Structure formats: structure tokens, C-alpha cells
């Protein structure tokens, strides 16, 4: 089982307008509501790939009930900790004329120390049934940089693999508990190491430094140039074919889903990187965030080139 953690789940609302005009009435041509938050954008592609996925985190109010009900359509099992306050909404406005996307992200509810302790008790039981835990995104108000640090430690103490995908102070403090894997981008690997990372050699050396701190796999996103994975077996680079991307939002989350799948299936880092890259590329071909079609993934999989560096 793959357990995903979304501490700040949301309803993602996508509005399509002809032309977004600030200060004026904008009439929406199309709208779509989906369960969102980075962890849930990991849950959905992992379930599409055939994994048994359980999603946990915090939800609240009528909005939280909607999030849980909507996950059934994706064959994701809900195991959230419930609060009375309403879960947040995140609005994505797509301007057709200018091909520009504008986002409004609500902060969401505040979680108390007592509520977090209650969640940890629930989480500890769920971890016992998991093969891999993937925790992603921001945290609600009331939680600090130690939140993921504590959760990673609980997973490691249970002898399970854990992927941490977050940023800023949450990432800095989270890696102190030595998650199995992190997936920083260039800016985040710079923050973690203080290196400029202007050349591929610098990026590799920075990733190696984090790996030496106790993170088994450090996968670094390189955007259109693919990605790198540094581990005990060496340094691997994934090169993806050129595609006509439709929506790149959430492709990093789809890549995390691929890594979780690979870890749960016992694949090598090289084959896991290939699968994760293929799922991420397949997700970019579809308009809906956190979604891909298996036929696209299977077609792209043999086209992913994996190079071992050094």
C-alpha cells in the first residue's frame, strides 16, 4: 500500500475565461472541481497506475467531505483526520486569449498542537500497513518546521520508506530525520547546500552532499532537461523525449507517484527513475492535474533514456 500525506488538502477549482481582466466582471466559460493539494496529486496517478493508495492528512467541514467523496472517483481510500473548520479552496484561472495562468491559494484552517498529536496517533497506525509513505506540500497554520521532521521519524522508526517533497524550512528541517528520498528543484538544492549549481557538475555535487547527510535518494528536477538521481548505486540522469505539453502543473507530483510505485515494487533506482519520468511526461499530455493515461505512459517508457554518470 502507498500512503500519501496531504496536511493542507484543498478543493482545486479551475476556471477557464476568454480573457482575464483585473477589476472587471469575468464570466467563466468552463469550471472543474477536483480534490487537490500536492499529496493528493501524488495519490491520483499512483492509483491510476494500479497501486492501492490510502490518503491521509487534515480535512474539515463540508469542503472536507467533498474532498473525501471526490477521491472515490479516483479509487483512492480516504483516512483523513477531521476538523470542524472548512478545508481551503485553491483557484486556478486560465486565460485563453493570453495563454496565462493565475492562481489564488487560500491559507486554510489552523491546526492546534492537540490536533496534530491526534493526527500522529492515527498516522502511526496507518504507517504499519504501508510499503511507502509519500508526504508532500505545505502545512496548515499552527504547524512549524518540525511537522514533517516528526512524521518522517515515525515512518523511519517503523522501518518503512518515506518520500518528502516540500520546500523552505520544512525541507531543511525534514531532511534532518533522513527521509528515504527528496526531490528538490535547482533553487531548493541551492538552499540546502549553499552552492550556485550553475552547471550540471555543480548540481550533482550538491545532490551528493545531501545524500551524504543520510538521504538515500536525491532526485533533482531539471525541468525540460529531465532529472537526476543520486544514490548509493551512483548518479543517474533521465532524458525525456520532446512532447507537446498541455499542462505541466502537478508533473512533479506525478513523478513522486512514480518513485513511490518503483519503491513499492522493489525496482532499482534506475528503473524507478525511468518509470517516474514516463508518468510525469504522460501527465503533461493531459489537461487535468494529477492525471495520466496508461497508454501514454507505456508509449513513453521505452523512450526515456537513463544515463549513468561517472
Residue pairs with C-beta under 8 A, 6 or more apart in sequence:
1 51
1 52
1 53
1 54
1 129
1 130
1 131
1 264
2 43
2 46
2 51
2 52
2 53
2 54
2 130
2 131
2 132
2 133
2 134
2 260
2 261
2 264
3 53
3 54
3 55
3 56
3 126
3 127
3 129
3 130
3 132
3 133
3 134
4 39
4 40
4 42
4 43
4 46
4 53
4 54
4 55
4 56
4 57
4 133
4 134
4 135
4 136
4 260
5 39
5 56
5 57
5 123
5 133
5 134
5 135
5 136
5 151
6 37
6 38
6 39
6 40
6 43
6 55
6 56
6 57
6 136
6 137
7 39
7 57
7 58
7 111
7 135
7 137
7 138
7 139
7 140
7 143
7 147
8 37
8 57
8 58
8 88
8 108
8 137
8 138
8 139
8 140
9 35
9 36
9 37
9 39
9 40
9 57
9 58
9 59
9 64
9 67
9 80
9 87
9 88
10 35
10 36
10 37
10 67
10 87
10 88
10 89
10 90
10 105
10 106
10 108
11 33
11 34
11 35
11 36
11 63
11 66
11 67
11 87
11 88
11 89
11 90
12 33
12 34
12 35
12 36
12 89
12 90
12 92
12 289
13 31
13 32
13 33
13 89
13 90
13 91
13 92
14 30
14 31
14 32
14 33
14 34
14 91
14 92
14 94
14 289
15 26
15 28
15 30
15 31
15 91
15 92
15 93
15 94
16 28
16 29
16 30
16 31
16 94
16 96
17 26
17 27
17 28
17 29
17 93
17 94
17 95
17 96
18 27
18 29
18 95
18 96
18 97
19 95
19 96
19 97
19 98
20 26
20 93
20 95
20 98
20 100
20 102
26 93
29 96
32 288
33 66
33 70
34 70
34 288
34 289
34 290
35 66
35 67
35 68
35 70
35 71
35 74
36 90
36 289
36 290
37 57
37 136
37 137
38 136
38 137
38 138
38 165
38 253
39 55
39 57
39 134
39 135
39 136
39 137
40 55
40 67
40 71
40 76
40 290
41 136
41 250
41 253
41 254
41 289
41 290
42 134
42 136
42 165
42 253
42 254
42 256
42 257
42 260
42 290
43 53
43 55
43 71
43 74
43 76
43 257
43 290
44 74
44 76
44 257
44 290
44 291
45 253
45 254
45 257
45 258
45 279
45 283
45 290
45 291
45 292
46 53
46 134
46 257
46 260
46 261
47 53
47 74
47 75
47 76
48 74
48 291
48 292
48 294
49 257
49 258
49 261
49 279
49 294
49 297
51 260
51 261
51 264
52 77
53 75
53 76
53 77
54 76
54 77
54 78
54 79
54 126
54 129
54 130
55 71
55 76
55 77
55 78
55 79
55 80
56 79
56 80
56 81
56 119
56 122
56 123
56 126
57 80
57 81
57 119
58 80
58 81
58 82
58 83
58 87
58 109
58 111
58 115
58 119
58 140
59 65
59 67
59 68
59 80
59 81
59 82
59 83
59 87
60 82
60 83
60 84
60 85
60 86
60 87
60 109
61 83
61 84
61 85
61 86
61 87
62 86
63 86
63 87
63 88
63 89
64 80
64 82
64 83
64 86
64 87
67 78
67 80
67 87
68 78
68 80
71 77
71 78
72 78
79 122
79 126
81 115
81 118
81 119
81 122
83 109
83 111
83 115
85 109
85 110
86 109
87 108
87 109
88 105
88 106
88 107
88 108
88 109
89 106
90 103
90 104
90 105
90 106
91 103
91 104
92 101
92 102
92 103
92 249
93 101
93 102
93 103
93 104
94 100
94 101
95 101
95 102
101 249
107 141
108 140
108 141
109 140
109 141
110 140
110 141
110 142
111 119
111 139
111 140
111 141
111 142
111 143
112 142
113 142
115 142
116 142
116 143
116 147
120 150
120 151
120 154
123 151
123 154
124 154
124 158
127 133
127 154
127 155
127 158
127 160
128 158
130 155
130 160
131 160
131 161
131 263
131 264
132 160
132 161
132 162
132 163
132 260
132 263
132 264
133 155
133 160
133 161
133 162
133 163
134 162
134 163
134 165
134 256
134 257
134 259
134 260
135 148
135 151
135 152
135 162
135 163
135 164
135 165
135 166
136 163
136 164
136 165
136 166
136 253
136 256
137 165
137 166
138 166
138 170
139 147
139 148
139 170
144 169
145 169
145 170
145 172
145 173
145 174
146 173
147 170
148 164
148 166
148 170
148 171
148 173
148 174
148 177
149 173
149 174
149 176
149 177
150 177
152 162
152 164
152 174
152 177
152 178
152 179
153 177
155 161
155 162
155 179
156 162
156 177
156 178
156 179
161 180
161 181
161 263
162 179
162 180
162 181
163 179
163 180
163 181
163 182
163 183
163 256
163 259
163 260
163 263
164 171
164 174
164 175
164 179
164 181
164 182
165 182
165 183
165 252
165 253
165 256
166 174
167 184
167 188
168 191
171 182
171 184
171 188
171 191
171 192
172 191
172 192
174 182
175 182
175 192
175 210
175 213
175 214
175 215
178 213
178 214
178 215
179 215
180 215
180 216
180 217
180 263
181 215
181 216
181 217
181 218
181 219
181 259
181 263
182 210
182 215
182 217
182 218
182 219
183 219
183 220
183 221
183 252
183 255
183 256
183 259
184 191
184 192
184 210
184 218
184 220
184 221
185 220
185 221
185 252
186 197
186 203
186 220
186 221
186 222
189 195
189 197
189 203
189 206
189 207
189 210
189 218
189 220
190 196
190 197
190 206
192 206
192 210
193 206
193 209
193 210
195 202
195 205
195 206
195 209
196 202
197 203
197 206
200 228
203 220
203 222
203 228
204 228
204 230
204 235
204 309
204 310
207 218
207 220
207 228
207 230
207 235
208 218
208 230
208 235
210 218
210 230
211 217
211 218
211 230
211 231
216 231
216 232
217 229
217 230
217 231
217 259
217 269
218 229
218 230
218 231
219 227
219 228
219 229
219 230
219 255
219 259
219 273
219 276
220 227
220 228
220 229
220 230
221 227
221 252
221 255
222 228
225 239
226 237
226 238
226 239
226 240
226 277
227 237
227 238
227 255
227 273
227 277
228 235
228 236
228 237
228 238
228 309
229 235
229 236
229 237
229 238
229 269
229 272
229 273
231 269
233 268
233 269
233 270
234 308
234 309
234 310
235 308
235 309
235 310
236 269
236 270
236 273
236 306
236 307
236 308
236 309
237 306
237 307
237 309
238 273
238 274
238 276
238 277
238 304
238 305
238 306
239 304
239 305
239 306
239 307
240 277
240 280
240 281
240 300
240 303
240 304
241 281
241 300
241 303
241 304
243 281
243 284
243 285
243 300
244 285
245 284
245 285
246 284
246 285
246 286
246 287
247 283
247 284
247 286
247 287
247 288
247 289
248 284
249 289
250 283
250 289
250 290
251 280
251 281
251 283
251 284
252 280
253 290
254 279
254 280
254 282
254 283
254 290
254 292
255 276
255 277
255 279
255 280
256 276
257 276
257 279
258 272
258 275
258 276
258 277
258 278
258 279
258 280
259 272
259 273
259 276
261 272
261 275
261 276
261 279
262 269
262 271
262 272
262 273
262 275
262 276
263 272
267 275
270 306
270 308
273 306
274 301
274 304
274 306
275 301
277 304
278 297
278 300
278 301
278 304
279 292
279 297
281 296
281 297
281 300
281 304
282 292
282 293
282 296
282 297
282 300
283 290
283 291
283 292
285 292
285 293
285 296
286 292
286 293
286 296
